Amino acid sequence: MNIGFDRTTRVKKEQFESYDAIHPSLGLPGFAYGDLYSPSRLRDLTLAFDRETQRQDPALFGEFQVYRQCQGEGMSPEAISDLLVRMAPWVGEFVARLFQVESTRARQKEAIQAEFDGIFAFRTQVVGKLAARFKGQDPSGWDLPAIRLKFEAMLRASIPAARVDGDREAAVAELAMELLGLSQAETPDASALRACLSDPVFAEDLERDDAG
């Protein structure tokens, strides 16, 4: 039994050592890829993470230490979830630096934030309030084909075609949130949107719609 285990250990260690020849170090000084297979060096990495987190957010690190010691015993599921969510950015930042992928992580964060600012905000602030906004109204009398045509023209005039075709939901959300922002502003500045709507393509679409 031990022979099989030892052979697996040796093969994995050799893989890390060969990788070290190409990537001799991780993003933290003094650490190499082979250390990821060494329990003692993993402890050193954990201590490095602990020191950094404690330095940057002592209060949060103190809470995390309590959680480590009790393993969640006596804590509510909500408290555990909240703590882990607050710790997650520190772990993500440390791991990104460890593997030297900070720029990739930054781009992913921007993309996720854009989704929250666009799609998720659209779903909650616009779609989620449609029933209340149109309460008591009968949509059966609306000219839905005409509404769709005008909205499509506005969408195409306001958002680049590549983004509309690549992720229509995100494009619709972007336009909807811009319109919502204008409707809620005390002194709305719609000059940018008006400039888009002055595009000949938008005008032609409206002319075709008016012509029936």
Secondary structure as GFF3:
##gff-version 3
##sequence-region A 1 212
A	DSSP	alpha_helix	2	22	.	.	.	ID=ss1
A	DSSP	three_ten_helix	33	37	.	.	.	ID=ss2
A	DSSP	alpha_helix	39	56	.	.	.	ID=ss3
A	DSSP	alpha_helix	58	70	.	.	.	ID=ss4
A	DSSP	alpha_helix	77	98	.	.	.	ID=ss5
A	DSSP	alpha_helix	102	115	.	.	.	ID=ss6
A	DSSP	pi_helix	116	120	.	.	.	ID=ss7
A	DSSP	alpha_helix	121	125	.	.	.	ID=ss8
A	DSSP	three_ten_helix	127	129	.	.	.	ID=ss9
A	DSSP	alpha_helix	130	133	.	.	.	ID=ss10
A	DSSP	three_ten_helix	139	141	.	.	.	ID=ss11
A	DSSP	alpha_helix	144	158	.	.	.	ID=ss12
A	DSSP	alpha_helix	161	166	.	.	.	ID=ss13
A	DSSP	alpha_helix	168	184	.	.	.	ID=ss14
A	DSSP	alpha_helix	191	197	.	.	.	ID=ss15
A	DSSP	alpha_helix	200	210	.	.	.	ID=ss16
###
